[in-house]
Amino acid sequence: MAGATDTSDAVIVQLLADYPAAIAAVAEMRWREWGQPPEPTDLAWWTATTTREAGRDGLPVTWVALDAGGVALGAVGLIAYDWYDWPEWTPWVAGMIIRPDRRGQGLGGRLMARLEAWARDQSYARAWVATGGRAIAFYQEVRLGSDRGGSARFGRCGDDPVETALSVAGTCGG
């Protein structure tokens, strides 16, 4: 199951490690979305990070959605740590991105479903995501883990009012 590919609707969802030609496109999508201060502004940094997160057998790992022509439409990663202040909280959803012209078509949910299936196959009981703004509604909508009995609780973790965490099975820290 961990290496399975979702091919419905002429879009495939697979490990980025199995399609390295898409790394540059995924990195550029992430850079265009987040590549302004306080985040790194250099496209090379985003490319190096996306390359590093394109694992296969363990964390970090990234899933990519590709159209029938092999064009990257979106991606999502799972990394060991997002907030280094909480090393016991692992893994973290990272870099969820959908090309702007493909948003609202269910690709994000498909990516999250594949990532979650992989995480479950790796025996992770929960996953966390730190987010804010319009992304909060996305994670509430996909209800991470909810279709398989997960509690998908959504609430604030820490003192930063912008950061929010979503856990597959639990609340912040528990």
N, C-alpha and C positions, 0 to 999 in steps of 0.2 A: 504493500500500500504506500509506503513512504516515497517510492519513486514513481507512483502512478501519475498519469497525465490526464487532465480534464480536457476533452476535445469537443464539447458541445458548442453549437452555434458558430462553427467555423472559427472559433477562438480556442487556442490551446493554452493551458496553464501548466507550466512545468518549471523545474528547477533552473534558475539562471545559470548554474554551473554546467548544465547540459546544453545551453545555448549562449556561449560566451560572446557571440557576435552582437547580442543585445545589450551588453554591459554599457557601451558608450551611450546608447539611447536612453537607458534607464538612468544613468548618471546625469545626463543632460536634463531629463524631466525633473529630477530631484533638485538640481542646481537652479533651474528656472523657477521652481516653486519656493525653495528655501535658501537660495544662494545670496542672501543679503544680510548685512549685520543685524543681529549679533552672530549669525551663523557664518561659516567660512564662505568667502566670495569667489574663490578660485575653482573653476571647473575641474582642474587637475585633482584637487582635493576630493571632490565628489566622485570622480572616476576611480581614484585609488580606493576610496571607501567602498564603493559599489563592488569593485573587484574583490576586495578583502572579504566582503559579506556574501560572496557567491559560493558558499560552501555546499556540501552535499551530504556528508555523513554525520555532521554535528554542527553546533553553533559556531559561527553565524551561518545562516542559510537564507536564501532569497528565492521567492517564486516570482515568475514573470508571466504575464498574459500577452500572447502573440496572435496577430491575425493570420489568416491563411497564407499570406505572403511573407511571414516572419517578422513583421513590423511590431515592435514593442508598444503595447497599449497601456501597460501599467505594471506595477511590481509591489511586493511587500516583503519585508525581511523579518527574521526572528534572530535577536542577538542576546548575548548573555546579560549585558547590563546597559541600561539607558541612564539611570541615576546611580552614580558610583557611591553615593551616600547609603544606598540600600543594597549591598551585594548579596544579601540573602534572598532578595526578590528577583527571581529569574525564571524564565526568559522574558524578554520584552519585544513587543511588536515594534518594528522600526521602518521608516522610509516608505510608508504606504503612499503610493502615488498612482494616479490615473491621468492619462492624457486629457487635457481640458475638453476636447471635442468628443470624448468617450465617457465622460462622467454621467452618472444617473442611468446607466444601462446595465447595472448589476455586476460589472467586472470586479469592483472592490469586494463585494460579497463572495464572489467565486474565488478570488485570491485568498481571502480570509479563511474560507472553508478548506482550501488545500493546505494552507499553512497550519491551520488547527489540526487537520487530520495527521499531518506529519508530526506535529508536536505531541499529539496523543500517542502515535506510534513510537515516539521516543520516550514515552512515560512521563511527560510533563503534565502535572495535574492542573496547572493554571498558567496563564500568560498575562502580562501587564502591558499597558500602553499609556504613555504620558502624552497628553495632547491638550489642545485648547481650541478656541474659536469654532469655526464651522465643522471641524473634524469631529467634535463631540457628537453631533447629530448622526454622523456616519456610523460611529461605533455603537451608539445606542440603537440604530436601525439594524445593523447586522447582528446585534445581540450575541456576541461571541460566546459560543458554547451552548446557547439556549436550546437549540434543536436536538441536543444530545444530553439534556438534563443538567447542563451547567447552570450556575446561578447568575452569571453575567451581571454581577452587581456593579453599579457605577457610582462613584463618589470621589470626593477630594482626598488626596493623600499628601501629607506634608503641609507646609505653610504657604506655598506659592499659589495664589488664587487662580493663576492661569493653567497650572498643571493639574491634570485629572488622570485618574488611573482606572482601568477596567480589568477586572480579574475574571477568569473563566470560572473559578470555583472558590469564592471567598471575598473578603473585603481587604482593605489595605493592611498588609502585614499578617493576615490571619486566614 
